[in-house]
Amino acid sequence: MKIDWKSLKSFIDVTKLYSYLNYIELDTNYYVWLLYQGESFSSSLDKGTVDCDEFIKDYMPRALIKNDLGDDGITISRTMFVGKSRMMHCLFVAITTSSTQTNDPTGMYYVVLKDSQSNITQDPALAVYTEINFCPHPTAGYGLFGGSIETLENLDSDVIANALLAPDIPPEYGGHLFFIRNRLLNKPIEHFSRYAINVGEIPGGVVGANVVRIQLKHDAGLSRKFQIEIQYYI
């Protein structure tokens, strides 16, 4: 689909798909295109124009032109691995629902309580969501391997667990990505874990983009002790 440069750059800026951008330099212009969800969007930018100068200055350096084809013409796929410069860490924290207190000595965890309307509350009796947030540093990148949740006290009512990345960044800007959604924990005891085959890379640089949140939904004011584990490389 051929569209104007203003529309194409607006789409790229909103979705942050800079690395999906491709281009070919011709004698008098640049042919620019982006492939997304099976649809191709393209524009032609004449050299010497304001639009072309903007593309060269602000967008061309962020495009990743690469050859991902093998000698037989088949696309090369790769797995991600952890190099020697990173070490694996298993960080545990004990929390109690409807409370912001933890036993975390590192400062990498913090807890937020929310009421039934998802508004932050300081009143434990109104807490319906207990949100455990993991963040090594406001702008640090790291490799996320997996984690677990374990009940340390018997459950006698339903508790639902979610786990998501960049929870406070809207989906249209690449955030609010669920790893686990709507998992009903077993009663009376649960030890639930999930791990990735390959290390998932969590990018740094943007505040909030590297936050992992374990959200527990429970009866208002429910007080039960849990242990949370995050396994990561940094």
Secondary structure, 3 states (H helix, E strand, C coil): CECCHHHHHHHHHHHCCHHHEEEEECCCEEEEEEEECCEEEEEEEECCCHHHHHHHHHHHHHCCCCCCECCCCCECCCCCCCCCCCCEEEEEEEEECCCCCECCCCCCEEEEEECCCCCECCCHHHCCEEEEEECCCCCCCEEEEEEEEEECCCCCCCCEEEEEECCCCCHHHCCCEEEEEEEECCCCCCEEEEEEEEEEEECCCCCCCCCEEEEEECCCCCCCEEEEEEEEEC
